[in-house]
Amino acid sequence: MFFLLTSSESTEQAYQLLLHEYDVEPQQLKQNLLQFIDKLLDAGLVEVTPV
């Protein structure tokens, strides 16, 4: 998940790739992904940049 977030052009692109790769409900994946991003932001491991 971290690799896709940091190598994708957007979080939406990472979400779509994860959705196609794993057997998961779309809403559950979105919730998990947003929680993961929040944790990375809180830890200072990533930053959000506007497109």
C-alpha positions in Angstrom: 0.0 0.0 0.0 2.8 2.4 0.9 4.6 1.8 -2.4 1.5 2.4 -4.5 0.7 5.6 -2.6 4.2 7.0 -3.1 4.6 5.8 -6.7 1.1 6.7 -8.0 0.2 10.0 -9.4 -2.7 10.4 -7.0 -4.4 8.7 -4.1 -7.3 7.9 -6.4 -4.9 6.0 -8.8 -3.5 4.1 -5.8 -7.0 3.3 -4.7 -8.0 2.0 -8.1 -4.9 -0.2 -8.4 -5.5 -1.7 -4.9 -9.1 -2.3 -5.7 -8.2 -4.3 -8.8 -5.4 -6.2 -7.0 -7.3 -7.3 -3.9 -10.6 -8.9 -3.2 -12.0 -6.2 -0.9 -15.2 -4.1 -0.7 -14.6 -0.7 -2.2 -15.8 1.3 0.8 -13.7 -0.8 3.2 -10.6 -0.2 1.1 -11.3 3.5 0.9 -11.7 3.7 4.7 -8.5 1.7 5.3 -6.5 3.7 2.8 -7.6 7.0 4.3 -6.7 5.8 7.8 -3.3 4.6 6.6 -2.7 8.0 4.9 -3.7 9.8 8.1 -1.2 7.7 10.1 1.6 8.4 7.6 0.8 12.2 7.7 0.8 12.2 11.5 4.2 10.4 11.6 5.6 12.9 9.1 6.4 10.2 6.6 4.4 11.7 3.7 3.0 15.1 2.7 0.1 16.0 0.6 0.8 18.1 -2.4 -1.9 19.7 -4.6 -2.2 18.6 -8.2 
